[in-house]
Amino acid sequence: MSGAALGIEIVVVFFLALFLLHRYGDFKKQQRMVLFGTLLAWYLCFLIVFILPLDVSTVIRIVVKNSVYVSRLLLPFMQSYARSGGFSITGKIKTALIENAIYYGTYLFIFGSLLIYVAVHPQWHLSWYELQTIGITAANTWGLFLLVLLLGYGLVEIPRSYWEASRQGHLLIKTYFKAAKLMTEKADSEENLEDVMEEVRKINESIKYNHPLRKNVDTILRKCPVEYQEKMGRNMDDFEDFDDKQNTYPTERSLSKLHKQVIYAVQRHNRTRVQWQILLEQAFHLEDVAKNETSTSRQFVHSFAPPEPVGWFRRYIYTPSVEWYWECLLKQWFYRVLSVVLSLFSVAVVWSECTFFSTRPVLSLFAVFIQLAERDYNYLYIEMACFITIFFLCTCVYSTVFRIRVFNYYYLASHHQTDAYSLQFSGMLFCRLTPPLCLNFLGLIHMDSAISHQAKEQTAYTSIMGSMRVLSFIANGFYIYYPMLIVILCIATYFSLGTRCLNLLGFQQFMGDNELTSDLIDEGRELLRRERRKRQRIEDGENRRREWRERYAQRDETAARNRMSMSEMKETNYGETLNSDTNRQAKYTRSSSQTGRDSIELLQDAEPLDFNAATLNDDPLQSEPGRHGGRYLSMSSSRSRIFDDV
């Protein structure tokens, strides 16, 4: 049973990671190594999490150290390599090595500090296993610090997001606010792209075809949008020598910096453009839902026709009537019930995080459920309870990773609009969050002997990752009491303290009782009205052109049919006229038969042409065109017979 479940989970987790990578990455444009590294990181993290319930119940030993190597060695190097603006592989590797030297130096400093702390205690005899445990402790400490922050946000925000999704009016107002902010960002990205393209144009005009750095300029031009490439290509004079003028030429380092700016500007411009189109579709759909709620026909009517033809699913299953019941009636209640269920799970997690260190009595709810299943030896119930618990924890943590945005430095955008740096950064975050998440889960269900202080058989995960008993102040202090801060974080998230602080700092956030928020909502509503009128005009124009084409097609078909009938009538009349003329000519045939016979006899008396070589004219000027020098015998005989007697 466990072997079959393990095989199914391996396949399902792989396709889950592949689906997410396809949604956020771009298989056609991004580098293969970037996609492979991100897929490997996501797959290993998801695999560890979903196999952990089998680890708890059947003690299956799963090697999880690959995720550590990927997050500590592979992804940081590939991240620097992908973001580098170098034009050669050597230049990109050099930049990546310099950046990673600083990155690894920080880790070495933390590890050295912990090593010195352990070394000053003579009662501790350090072995290789203990040194390895210290390194894992340093990594998990940072991961646990970040885990509590993300978990505290997700435990409140995920249930609240579904509750707000059930309120169509509130969701529409928030969409107006997002539209105003996104339009500002879109205009900023277009202006930034114009500035960068102006710099590229100047360099393109200064560096000519025979300059040593021209190949680098061509590489930059290939990263520009097509319309800018055509514009710069028309203004390029390839026959001007760069040595003829005393110009100041850029260096290779400045071109690398410009190359990096071009990649960033183009990526940002494409992302905002796609997000604007997606937001328009969402806003139009919410407005359609608001209009259809008062419909008496209970048939969902869209403002605009779908761009793609209607498939069999919408034609036979998801009909307009079914769509009306789902969008206007059932969807709201479904989201509300789901929000309540998720809220109960969040309360259980918060309570267990604050009480999981208590073993007598057992206060952690998840530990109580697992111990009840242990008494009955119900392994299936243990696996299901562990799977549901860790799945909810992963959803709260990983969804926050997909939601957060650090300016334009880190941002996971759907519909293939995430850049390579953000993809690899997310893989690094997953690899750093997964080990402390698993250890925290084992602590919640009292399966980690370092926390529960019970003589139990170690799980396969703790035997690989090591125990925290080497560092008592971390095992008995930080790992137990720090998760209690999740209560403060949940309260701060519930009252939107972070949003209010960002709003005070000048970052525009959605606040219901703010004057600036109301202005942005009005601005977004006006923008959507303008876009709706624009799209309506385009659709009306296409409908008129379609009607004219259909009308003229019918006219052309009718005219062609009339022409065919007229031609048939003309052919019929011409046949009748031809028959009458034939009969009329037959009357005069007999009377003119004698004259015809006389004419035939006269033609028979004519002499034939003689094309013998002796009679050909050698002078082409005397021969008529097309005759090839041939003469009649009657005309040539008079000249040749004069000298017959000589």
Secondary structure, DSSP 4 states (H G I P E B T S, - for coil): -HHHHHHHHHHHHHHHHHHHHHHHS-TTTS-HHHHHHHHHHHHHHHHHHHHHHHHHHH------HHHHHIIIIIHHHHHHHHH---SSHHHHHHHHHHHHHHHHHHHHHHHHHHHHHHHT-TT----HHHHHHHHHHHHHHHHHHHHHHHHHHHHHHHHHHHHHHT-HHHHHHHHHHHHHHHHHHHHHHHHHHHHHHHHHHHHHHHS-TTSTTHHHHHHHHHTS-HHHHHHHHHT--TT--TTSS---PPPHHHHHHHHHHHHHHHHHHHHHHHHHHHHHHHHHHHHHHHHHTT-SS-----SS--SS---HIIIIIS-HHHHHHIIIIIHHHHHHHHHHHHHHHHHHHHHHHHHTT-TTTT--HHHHHHHHHHHTT-HHHHHHHHHHHHHHHHHHHHHHHHH-EETTTEE--TTT---HHHHHHHHHHHHHHHHHHHHHHHHHTT--HHHH----PPPHHHHHH--STTSHHIIIIIHHHGGGGHHHHHHHHHTTHHHHHHHHTT-----TT-HHHHHHHHHHHHHHHHHHHHHHHHHHHHHHHHHHHHHHHHHHHHHHHHHHHHHHHHHHHHHHHHHHHHHHHHHTTTTTHHHHHHHHHHHHTSPPEE--GGG--S-TTTSPTTTTT-EEHHHHHHHHGGGS--
